[in-house]
Amino acid sequence: MFHGKAVSMRNIRRIALAAIALLGASCGVQAQSAVWDTFNGDLKAQKFSPLTQITPENVGNLKMAWRTHTGDVSAGGRPPIGIHMRADESGRTPTDLPPTVWSATPIFVNDTLYLGTPFYRIFALEPGTGKVKWTYDTHAVLEALTQPDLKNRGVAYWQADTPTPGEACQKRVYIGTMDAKLHSVDADTGKPCADFGANGVLDINQWNTENAKWPLSLLQPPTVYKDTLFLGWAGRDWEEQVNPPGTIFAIEARTGALKWTFEAIPKEEQARSGTSNVWASMSVDPDTGVLYVPISSPSPDYYGGERKEGSIPLATSVTALDSQTGKVLWSRQLVHHDIWDYDTNSAPVLVDIQKDGRTIPALVQSTKQGFLFVLDRKTGEPIYPIEERKVPASDVPGEEAAATQPQVPLPEPTIPDRFPGISSLADAVSLGWCSRKLSGLRYEGRFTPPSLKGTLAYPPTTGGVEWGGGAVDPASGTYVVNSSSVAQIYTLVPRDQYQAQVNNGERAGLYAMAGAPYAFRLETFLNPFGMPCWKPPYGTMSAYDLKTGKLLWRKPFGVVQKWGFYMPAAWGSVTIGAPVVTASGLVFIGASMDSRVRAIDLKSGDVLWQAQVDAPAVAMPATYTWNGRQYVVFVAGGNAILTPRVGDQVVAFALPQAPQ
């Protein structure tokens, strides 16, 4: 029953869509299944679905439709029964299996749900039951070559414009491995595509020729546009000054032939720096063919004495490339002379904004600093002002921090401009430890440089907004994003002191940055009992109107789980993962440390539904329809940054089916 103004345009649209669906059914029309065919749902990275079967009014009725366990999970230590450790190229067989981090977004295409696992296997599942159709094993070495964990963010899909019936590999699924191998398999059978690389496997490390300290790990699935795969890579952070330069590879989808490469580090800087790689996902404007890439920070991450300001202009930027050639069309640096590891860490969201009576092709780039850069995606020019503000100078010998940094007052940052202050509870429990610790640290607001005495970093490398980024409803221009509020301590350690500490067995939080005059220590600002020394909330969800840049709502999101107890909901939770928005006005998200998945009202920010899963769902969900039923699928894989709990669960939720 409607009451006055409650009859909104959104309700009218739902009624109309339902009527159209009923009419189609009565006329024998088969509605096309909505797909989720890329990591971000589509090439624009909108994380948006047009589906409307599940609504704010009925989402509370969601039930588990099916669940599947892959078996590909490890908490660290001896491998589980049935997992045989494989020898590496030197013939050495590791005895311990690293823990797993499973951040794989499921993709639904070709009437199949495809997943990659942290053991680098592909699972093809029936979308309505979760039953396994086939699996493919890369036989990758299960060793933490560049990361502390076994990690996978999923698979990618390609198909020919006009697939030839009966011919193999007209539709393909790709998965990468930590040892830099890209596998191509037939999407219908799971068998290798022999024409790709060498019998279905392409060794990306053949192009790792500059400062080749470690393999170019393929943890993020490639971005697929037309007949090209765009590949970034992940490496080993914080260990050395000089690393491989951040290369993007454009590869022919059928054969693996190299089309072009792009390097973010100038040739003249590669002898004293490296990385500035693209380890996150990318986005593409399918109308223009422009590839948008989030470029990370250069090495060494926390000391820039050897890489002067301006010497690596593409570092920590969002950059537009011609997808045919790799040529830079424009680039906007988001942090000057990055010495905080503020990687640009998610694909920019491409959306057309209705503003001041005109349509502006825009992108929204979220950041670890909590800033949301809203740019004209054709030119890189700001739609909302970017201000260059004076920031603190470095007091470290040899370092020269940038004098100003770009900052964004509108949209309002996802976290406060200033450290929120000491938690009275954590301080009292620790008898003033938090206050005493803070008094000995350097802190002068955002962009306080790392120091020898220790710097309070707020926000630190852990965010703000992490690698998932935000989601958008393109019709209303509502952008929604989850964000963490974390305080850490950055300390530069002179080389001789570092060596003495290592010799004494003091390795916790220490990173070598070998080749630089300083090593680095990273600590989260916790009291001796493991309690955050800063005031909550520790995590929030925010919604913005992109037409005006104004904040629509912000609420604590998630629940901290510690020592087996749930903390107050007003505290929120540190989060990893991203939201998905549907046309019916819902936000689906896992991400929080309490191992719950939720549906949130896009209009109000209220939690409308939640369910418990096996581990934190640190991947964005996927939603699709199959045989007329809408499903929302989460991967509950966990991440030790949130909590030690890991999992191998794939779980689908749907509305109850009417009795037959």
C-alpha positions, 0 to 999 in steps of 0.5 A: 500500500502506498502512502502519499509521497512514498510513491517514488519514481523508483517504485514506479520503475519497479512496477513497470519492469515487473509488468514488462516481465510478466507480459514477456512471460505470458507471450512466451518471451525468454528474457536474456540472462544478465551477465557479470562477465568481468572482474568489475561487472563491466569494462567501465568498472561500474560494479552495477547490475540492471537487475531488479528482481531483488528489491529493498522491499523483498531482500529480507527474504533472501535465502541460501540457494546453494554453496560449494567448497573448492578445497583450495584453502590453507591457514599456513603450515603443512598442506592438507591431505590430498595437496601435493607440493610441487617442485620448483624449477630448481627441483626444490619442494617446499614443505609448508603451504602458505596461507591463502587470500581469496579475493576472486570475483565470480564471473557469470558468462556463457551460461557458467559461473567461473572462478579462480582459486588461490591454488591457481585452479579454475572452477566452472560451476552450474549457475543454478546449483553450484555443481562443478562442470569442470576444473582446470589445474595450472600445476603452479608452484604453491609457494609465496614467491612475491607475496606473503600468501597464495593469492588470486583475484579470479579469471577473465573471459574472451570469446570470438565475435562470431564463434564457430560452432564445434570449434575449440577455444572460440570461448576462453577463460584465462588465469594467471599464477604467482610464477608469471604464467598465463593459462588459456583454456576452452570455456566449455571444456576446461582443456588448454588452448594449444594455440596460446603461448606454448600449449596453452601457457604463456610465460610472461616472465620472458619479458621480465628483462630489466631488474628481474628480481622476482617473477611478475606475478599475475594475481589480478585477471587480465582486462579483456577488450575486443581481441586484446588482453591487458596485463599488469602484475604484482611484485615483492614490496618494500624489500629493495630499492631497485625493482622491475619497472611497472610494465603493462603488456598488451597481448593478442587474445588467441595466440598470446603474441605481444602487441605493445608494452607500456612502462611507467618508469622512465629509462633513465630512472630504472637503475635506481628505482622500479615498480610503479606497476599496475597490480589492480584492475583496469577499466576501458571506455568501449565507445572510445577504446581508451584504457584507464590504468591505476599506477602504483608508487615507485620503489623504494616505497618510503624513501625517495632520496635517490628518485627526486620529485618529478623524475617519475611523473606517471607514478601514483597516477591515473593514466589514460592510454590508447588501447591500440598502441599504449600511447599516453593520452593524459595522466594525472599524478595523485601523489607527488614524490610518493613516500607513503606507498599510496598506490593508486589501487583500483580501476577508475569508475567510468560514468557520465555525469549530468552536471550544470545542464550538460553530460560530462564523460567522467571517471571517479578514482578512489584512493588510499588517502580517502580522496575521490578524484572526479575527472573528465575522462577525455582530458583528465581535467578535474570536474570538482576542484583539486587544490595543491596544499602545502604539506610538511617537509621531511627531516630525514637526511637525504630526503626532500619531500614534495612541498605540496600535494593535490587534495580534494575537498569535494567530494568530501574525503571518505576519512577525516582530514586529521587523526581522530584522536586517542581511544579513551578505552584503549588508553585506559586499558593500557594505562596510558600507553597509547597517549605516551606512544603518540607523544613520541611520534611525529604527526603534522596532518596528512602527508607527514613524511616518514621519519627516524623517530617514527611518524603517525601515518593517517591514513597509511598504506592500508587505506582509505579506500582499498583495491576494490574501489567504489560502485555507481548507479549510472541512472541516478549518479549515486556513487557508493564506497566503503572505506577504512580508518586505520593509523599506522607508524612509519619508521625509517631505520638507518642501515647499520641499526637495521642490520643489528636488529636483524642479527638480534632476531628483531624482524617483526614489521621490518623491511629491508629496502635494500640499496637505500640508506634506510630500512623501514619498520611498519607498525599498526598503532595498537596497544599491547593488548591489540586494541586500536589506539585511535577512535572509531569508527574503523570502517564506513560506507559513504554515498555521494551524488556525483551531480553535485559532489555532495555526501548523501550519507555516511554510516559505520559499516561492518563489525569488528570481531575480536577474541570471539566477541562482536564489538559495537556496531557504531565502531564499524570494521576495517574492510577489504573488498568492494560493493555492487549496486543494482538498479533496484536500489541495493548495495551488496557487499561482504568486505568486513571482518565479521564474516557477514555479507550484507544488502544495504539500501542505496538511498538510506544506507540502512542494512536490510539483510545480512547472512553469515558465511565461512570467512570474510568475503574479501572479493566483490560479489557478482549478481546474475539471473538464471532461469528467471531467478536472480542470484547474488554470489559471494566468495568467502575466502578471507584475508589475514589482514582482517582476521586469521579466518580463511575459507574456500566457500562459494555461496549463492543467495536468491529469493525463495522459489514459488511452489510448483 
